[in-house]
């Protein structure tokens, strides 16, 4: 069969980092650690920017600096075993997630660990400001001189020549702690202020706000990715938006009103005293984009906007607070920094909270970045360095790449890679055991895992603040792709809970299980056109689009039932569409079983929608074609099989020479023939409620006699339960 043509378009919008100016003052006092106490250096606590920047002088000795002392997790081998088991169907622990208290009791730092760190900091003259509820972070404040003495460091001011002379402060060498604390303390963050998290928004060249929306609205992206086929609206799910800026509620309300959406009011959760909503900054568009895309996918989901200071400490504290609050089942992240410019000990501290999220059944979707395989393009390391974005590179996050989506109305047409979609190989995290499959290689974590529309030239209609007033803009970037996937997780969790199944939780082990099964073709659009700077798309996994973009109903079916078959749930009936690949738009038969050539996209027989359909017979000679799929119909449900049928024939007269039989478990439930010829498609419906509680095989079987062709063309099937 001829492949579908895929068009590639790309645009890049540069988001500058905010400059920070620091004065140079009186030299600080020299560190005075206890001369008799041995100390242990904490690795990876110096920002890589120090080696490439110009030292200007000393930080004033009396300048007050806030730091986050991160504590090590315990029983890490057992934790790794548990995280594998809780995400693996068939194990005794599958889906039995922990509460925050249970996680901390088994794997978190002990109260004694916290007391030791608190006592040490207090003895050094530092003020202990707070301890995170999961006991993983102790926040403290002191003067530059006190911090130098406590951690054996020297704080200096620098300018970064690759960022226009941007000023920052940093410790010159690795922090250290007394040997007695070496088994407790993971790292110290806040000793530099170089790393700033930036948004992952991209805009078309013309991005002036306008009075009416253009770009994709919810009906378009929900239809293209079949999110509207899940029979869910996000009710009962709560999504955390991970933000370093604020939003205007009135802008979100305008978006809802324009598209006829309603749901719980968005609310803010302050981290470390941050609350930007009264005067949002340059990141306002990011926050409103995230919220509006989640609303467009899962309108009834509750949204909590966590707002933190844009610092290493702010990010660490936000991660710890979200998991300790235990209020959400999904986290959407559209801010990041390139790995080489981020202090590794800070990434480790954040990642420890991500491990807790996985143990508690929280899914995390993170934008993979908008600078292709050179994620440091806008930072110190520059555009020649192959790098990926954190947090997307965390093994406990699902990294979301970007594509250019083409639609026909609200129906999926084709897709190609966005040329600046983030992707590549982590230098921080090893390849997790679940990251396997066609196209996956190497020993380190690769990104992204999945993708969706991100090219601003096929961007989203967003209502947000411009330079002077609010208005409609078109936004793209992986910032849009991550909340779309987060919305899918909210829909999925609603369906899973209604079916008495576990929520999605850590998504990647389950996603990779689907992509390595026969369900891949019915769950994902495999994007095979386009590239970023260093990687090209290909069949299966690639470091531009991951496994591809969602066919939401097919993916949900595969995740719920494994391998594309949904077993009957125990108790109740939730509305759902059960067939995988119902419109044949994946370009493959799976999970259907079909005769050769039946799944077809040729123009001689048009599809009802999209490009693909199932075309049986039409040869004008003795021939039999069939297409079938097995599904489980939940007990207690009303079930209806529907499909669109076009019968094209050269036969004349009143004799039924060629026949199409629809059967369920071998029993005919409907028959059509050349006598049912029509000029277009007609929708057929068949009541299958009598099969509730059974696994059934639905089969379309076309038989053509020895002369005069009859074509039976089927499209847009559904087996709906309610």
N, C-alpha and C positions, 0 to 999 in steps of 0.2 A: 504494500500500500504506500501511497505517496505521503511523505511526512508533511505535517503542517508547517507553513512558513512562520518564522519568528522574527520580529523586528527588534532591533536594539537601539535604544536611545538613552542618553545619559546627560546629567548636569550636575554640577558641583557648586554648592554655596559654602563659602568659607565663613566660619563662625569664629571671630577673633577671641582670644583669651583676654581677660581683664588685667590690665597692668596694676601692680602694687608697688607703691613707692615707700621706701624705708629710709629714715635718716641714719647716719652713722654717728654714734655718740661715744661716751667715755668707755674705755676698755673695761671688760668685766674682770672680776677677780679670778685667779687661777683655781681650777678644781682642787678641792681638798678632801679626797676620800680618805677613809681610815687606812693609814699606811700598813697596818698589820693584817687587813682583810684582803684575801685574794678575790679577784674579780673575774667575771666571765663575760666576754664580748657577746653581744646579741647580733647575730649575722643579719645582713640585709636591712640595716636600719639607717643607712645613708642614702639620700636621694641620688640617683645616677647623674642628676644635673650638676652636682658639685664638680665632677671631673671635667666638665665641659664649659664651666662658667668662670668668670673673673671675680676673684675675691676683692672686696672693697674695704673691709674693716671689721671691727667687732660689734656685735649686738650690745647695746647699752646694758650694763650689769643689772640695772633695776627694771628693765623691761619685763613685764609679766607675760608669761606664755602658758597656755593650757596644753596638757598632754593626755593621751590615752595609753595607759599601761595595759596591754592585753595579756591574758593568762592562758596557759596551755590547757587543752582538753585532756581528759584522762581516758584510759582504757581504749586507745584509738584503734587497736586491732579488732577489738570486739565491736566498736562502733562501725568500722568498715564492713564487718560481717553482717551486722544488723541492717545497714543501709542497703546492702545487696538483697538480703532476705525480704525486707519489707516492700521492695519494688518488684519481686519475682513471683508471678502467679504459681501456685502449687506449694509454696513453702508455708509452714505453720504460722509465720509472722507476716505473711503478705497482707498489706492493708491495715495492719494493727499498729497505727501510728502512736507516737508518744505525746504526752502533754509536756509543756515546758518544765514542769516540776520533775516529771519522770526522766526527761533528758538530762537535766542538771544533776539529778541524783546519781545517774549511771555514768555520765560522761563529762559533766561540767567540772570546773574547779570547785574545790571544797570551801566551806566557810573558813577553815583554817588557812587555806591558801590565800584567801582574800585578806584575812587578818594579818598575815605575815607581810603582804605587800603594803597594806595600809600603815602598819607600824613603821616599816622602812621609810615610806614617803614622809610620814609625819616627823620622824626623827631627823630627816634632812631639811625640815622647815617648810615643806610643801603642804598646801591645803588640799585635803581630799574632798572633792566636790560631790562625787557620786560614785556608786557602784551599780553596774547594770543588773537588771533583775535576773539575768542568766549567769551572773558572777563571772563573766568573761572579760569585763572591762572595768578598770578602776581609773576614773578621771581625776586629775589633780592639777593644781595651778601653783606656780612659783615664779620667782624672778629668774632671769637668764643665768645669774650666778648660782642660784640654788639648784637649778636643773643641771648645770655643768658639774657641780659637786656630786649630785645624786647619781648621775649616769656617766660620769667620766668623759664628758664631751666638752667641746668648745663651740659656742654659737657665733657664726660670722654672717656678714651680709655679702651678697653676691649680685652680679648682674649677668643676665643670660643674653649673650650676643645673638643667638638664633631666634630670640623673641623680642627683637628691637630694644635690647638693653633693659628688659623687665627686671626689676629688683625683687629679691627674695632673701629670706634668711634660712640657714641650715646648719646642722651639726657637721663639723669637719671630718669626724671619724665615727666609727660604730659606737653606739651606746653600750654600756656594760652595767652589770649589777653584781652585788656580792655573790659568791659561789653558792651560798645558802639559798638564794632565790633562783638560781639557774634552772632548776627543775620545775619552776612554777611560772616564770615570766616568759611569754612568747616574744614580745617586742614592745617598743615604745614608739608611738606615733604622735606627731605634733611638733617634733623638734625641727621640722622645716615646714614652710608654707608654699613650696614650689608647685606641687601637683594640684591642678584645678580641673574638676570634672566639667566637661563641655557637653552641650546638647548634640543630638544626632539628627537634627533637622536639616533638610535641604529644600531650597525654594527655586522655582523657575526664575529666570532673569527678571521678568516683570512681576514683582511681588507686592505692588501697591494695593492696600485694602480696597475692596469695592463693595457696592451695595447689595449685590445678589450673589448667591453661591455659584461657583463653577468648580470643576473637578469632581471626583467621585464622592457621592453621598452614600449613606448607609445601604440604600436599596441596591446600589451597584456592587459594592464590595461584598455585601452579604449574599447577593445572588451569584456573583462570579465564583466565590469560594464555597457556595452552598451552605453557608452558615445558617441561612433561613430555612434549611431543610431539617434541622435538628429537633424541631418541635420544642424548643426551650427558649427562655428569655433571660436567664441568669438569676432567677428568683432563688434566694437562699445562699447565693455565693457572694463573697466579699473579696474585692481586689484592692491591694495596696499599690498606690502610685509612689514611686521612689523619686523624690524631687529635691532640688536645691534652689527653688524659686517658688513664687506664688501665682495666684490666678484670681480672676474676677468671676464671682458666681453669676453675675448678670450675663457674661459672655457665654457661659455654659447653658444658661437658660435660653438664650437666643438660639443657640444651636438646636437644643431640644425642640423648641417651638417650631423652627423651620422644618424639621423632619418628622414632626409628630411623635416625638419620643417622650416617655415619662418613666420615672423611676425614683429611687431614694435620693434625697439631696446629697450632694458631695460634701464631705466634711474634712477638716484639716486636723492632723495630729502633729503637734510641735515636738521637735527633737532638739535638745540642748537650747531651748528657748527660742528657736527660730520660728518665725511666722511672717511670711512675706506678703500676705494677702492684702494688707492695707496699702502697700506700695510695691507691687511686683516689679522685678527688674527685667533684664534682657532675656531671661529664660521663661518669661510668662507664656510665650507662644508654645514652648515645649510642654508645659504643664497642661495647658488647655488642649493641645493636640492629643496628649495621652488620654485625658479624661473623655474627650469627645469621641475618639475612636472606640474606647471601651464601651461608652454609652451606645454607640451605633451598632456594636455587635451584640452586647448583652445589656439591654436597657434597664432591666430590673435588678441588676447586680448592685450591691452596695459598694461605693468607692470611698476609700480613706486615703487622703493625700498626706503622706508623711513628708514633712519639710525639715531639712537639716542644714546647718552651715556647710558651705562648700569647702570642706577641708578633709584631710585624712581622718581626723578625729570625728568629724560630723558623719562621715560615711560609716565608720566603724560603729558609732553609737546608733545610727539609724538601723543598721542591720540587726544589732543586738536588741533594739527596742521592738522591732516588728515581730521577731520570733518569740520574744518574751511576752508580748501582748497577746499573742495567740488569737487574733481576731480575724485573720484572713486565710484564704486557701490559695491565693494567687498573688504574686508580686510582679509588677511591670516596671522595667528599668530601661530608660532611654537616655541616660547620661553615662559617660565613661571617660577613661583615660587610656592612653596606649601603655602596654605593659612595660617597655623599657624606661619610661619616665615616671613610673609609679614605684614607691618604696615597697619592696617585696614583703617586708614584715607587715605592712599595712594590708596588703592583699591577703596575706595569710589570716590576719585577724578577722577580716570581713568574711573570708571563706569558711572560717570556723562557724560563724552564725549561719552561713548557707548550709553547712552540714546539719545543723540543728533544724533548719527549715525542711530539709529532706526527711529527717526523722519524724517530723511532725505532720508530714503530708502536704507541704506547701510547694506549689509549682512556681518557678521563677523563669521569666522570659526577658532576655536582655538584648538590646540592639547591638549588632556586631560592628557598627561604625560606618562612616560615610567616606572614608579615604581609601577604600579598596584594601589591598594587601599591604599598604604602607600607612598604618594607622597613626604613626607619629608625624605625618606630613605637616600638621599645624603646631608642632611642639619642638622641643629641644633637639631630639634625635634626627628630625628632618625626614625628607621624602625619599631618601635612598635606603632606608632601613625597612626590611620586611618585619612587620609587627602586627599583633592583634590587640583587640580592645578588652579591657577589664571593666565591668564584671562578666561580660559575655564569655570570656575564656575560662571562667570557673567551671569545673566539672559538674557542679550542682546547679548550673544555669543552663537553660536552653538558649543558645545563641541564635539570633534571628537575622538572617541576611536579607538582601533586597533584590527585587525584580522590576521589570517593566511589564505591566499587565495590559493586555488588549481585551476589550469586551465588545459584544454585540448586544446593545441594550444593557440588560443586567445579567447576561449570560457570558460565561467564560469563553474566550476565543483563542488566545495564545499568550505565551509569556516568554521573555528572554531575561537574561541576567542584567541587572543594573551595573554599569561598568565601574562604579565607585562603591559597590557593596563591600563591606568589610569581610575579610576572611583570610585564613592562613593558619600558621602553626604557632602555638604558645611556646614561650621559653620558660614559663613559670610552672605549668602543671603537666604532669605525666598523662599519657593517654589512659582514660578509664577503661575498665574491662568491657563495658558494654559498647564502646565505640568501635564497632566492627561492621563489615559488609563491603560490598562492591565499591571500590574507589577509596576506601579508608586504609591508610598505611602509616608507617612511622611509629615512633615511640612516645610522641608528645600529643597532647590534646589538640585537636584541630577544630576550627570554627569556620562557618556557622553549622548549626544542626538542621535548621529549617529556614524558610524564607517566606516572604510575601511581598506585595507591591510596595515599592519605595521610591522609584524614579519620580522626581518632581514633575516631569513632563507627563506623567499619568497619575498626578497627585490627588490628594484628598481635599475636599472642601472643609475648611476650618474657620470658625469664627473666633477672632482673637484681636489683640491690641496691636495697632500699627504705630507709626512714629508719633501720630497726633491723636488718633481716634481709633475706635474699634471698627472692624469690618470683616468681610469675607476674604480669606486668602487661600492659596493653593499650597499645601505643604506636602513634602515627601520625606525621604530619608528613612533609615532603619528605625528612627524614632516612631514612625507610623506603623512599621511592621511588628514591633514588639507588642504594643497594646492590642493589635488585632489578634495576635496569638493568645494574649492574656484573656481577651474576651472569649475566644474559643474555649479556653480552659474553664471559664466560669459557666458557659453553657454545658460543657461536658460534665462538670461536677454536679450540676442540677440533675442531669439525666442519670448519672451514676448513683446518686443518693436515692433517687426515686426507684431505681432498680435494685436497691439494697446491695450496692457494690461500693468499693473504696473510691474516694476521690482520686484524681489523677496523680497528685503528689509529684515527686521528682519525675519529670516527664521523659527525660532522655532514655532511660533503660527501656521504657515501654514503647517509645517512638522507634527506637532502633530495632526492637523485636518485631514491630509491624513492618518496617522497611526491609527486613531480612526474611520476610515471609511472603506467601502468595498474595497477601492482602495489599502489598505495596502499590500496585497499579490502581487499585480502587480507593486508596487513601491519600495519594499524593499526585500532583502534577510534577513529573520529573522534568526539570528545566534543563535543556541540553543545548542552548544557544547563548553565546556571549561569554565575557571574561572580565576579570579585574586585572590589575597590572601584572600579576605573576601567576595567576591560575585561570584555567579555562573550565567551563562547564563540560560535563560529560554524562553519560548514562549512569544512573545510580548516584552515589555521593560525590560531591565536589566542594572545594573550598571557596565557592562563590555563592551558591544557593543551598548548600547542604543537601538534604534529600529532596528539596523542592517545596512546593506550596500546597496548602491543604485542599483536599476534597472533603469538606468538613463532615458530611454525613457518613461517607465511607470510612473516614478515619475514626469517627466516634464508634461506628459499628465494630471495627476491628479492635479498638481499645477495650470496648465493653465485653466483647465475646471472645477475642483472640482468634486471629486468622480470618476475620470477616464474618464469623457466625455468632449471633447473639443468643445465648441460652435463655430459657424462660426465667425471669426473675421470680423471687419468692414474694408474693404479696403485692396487690395493687397493679395498676396498669398506667404507665406514663405514655403520653402521646409520642410517637416516633415513626420514622420511616426506616424500614429494616434492610432494604436492598443496598448492596454495595455497588458502586459505579453505575447508578441507575440510568444515567444518560449516555453511557459508553464514552464519555468525554476524555477518559484517560488515554484513549487510543489503543488500549489493550482489552482483552476480554475479562481478565481477573477482576472480581472473584467469580464471574460467570464462566461456565464451560461452554465453548462455542465451536461449531464447525469452522474449518479453515475459510478465511475470507469473509465471514459473516459480519464481524465488527469492522465498519467501513466508513471512509470519509470522502468517497468520490462524489463528484458533482452531478453525476447522471441520475442519482436518487438523492434528493435533498433531505437533510435531517429536519426533525420537527423544531429543534433548537440546537444551537451550537453547531458543531461540524460533524459529529460522529453519530452513528445509529447502528442497529442490527438489521442487515439486509439478507433475508433468506430467499433462496431460489432465484428465479429470473433468468434461467439458462435456456429455456425452450426445449429441454430434453429431460428424460427421467432423472430426478435429482431429489435428495433429501438434505435439508439443513436444520440445525437446531441450536438453541441457546438455553441454558438452564443455570439455576443458582439455588443453593440450599440455605435456608434461614430458619431460625427458631421463632415461633410466634408465642409471645408470653401468654400464660394462662389468664383467663378472665378478661381478655381484650376483644374488642370488635376489630376485625381485620378486613382490609379491602385491598385487593390487587387492582391497580390501574395502569394503563399504558396507552400510548398514542399509536394508532395503526394506519398505515397507508397501503392500500392494495392496488397495484398497477398490473394490468393484464392485457394480453393480446387475444384472449379467449372471447368468443361471442356466444350468444344463445343463452339457454336457461339451465344448462347442466353444470354441476359443480365438479370440474375436472381436477383442479388443484386445491389443496386444503391446508389450512394452518390450524393445528390443534393446541390448545392451552391445557396443560395437565398439572395436577398437584399430586405428588407421590404416585404417579402413574395413572391416576383417574382423570378422565377428561372433564374439564369444567366449562369449556367454551370451544366452539369450532367456527372458523371463517373460511371463505373460499373465494374463487374468482368472481363469484356473484356479488361479493361485497366490495367490488371495485369502487374507488372514489378518486376525485381529482386532488385531494389533499389528505390531511390526517384527520382521523376521528378518534376521540378518546373513548376507551372501553373500561368498564369497571366490573369487578367480580367479587362477590362477598365470600371471604374465606374464614369467617368467624368460627365455623365449625371445626377448624383446625387449630384453634387456640390451645396452647399447652403442648404443641407438637413441633418437632423439627420437620420442615417440609422441603421438598424439591419442586420448585416452580419451573416448568419447561414449556418453551415454545418450539413446536416441531412443524416445519413446512415440508410438504410433499408435492412435487411437481410431476405431471405425467410426461409422455414422450414428445409432445409437440405444443407449440404456442406458449410462450413464457407467461408466468405469473410471479410477480415479486411481492413478498410480504415484508414490509419495512416497519420496524418497531423502534420507538424512541421514548425517552422520558418516562421510564417505568417507575412504579412505586408500590411498596407493600406497606401500607400505613396502618398503624394500630392506635386505638384510642379507648 
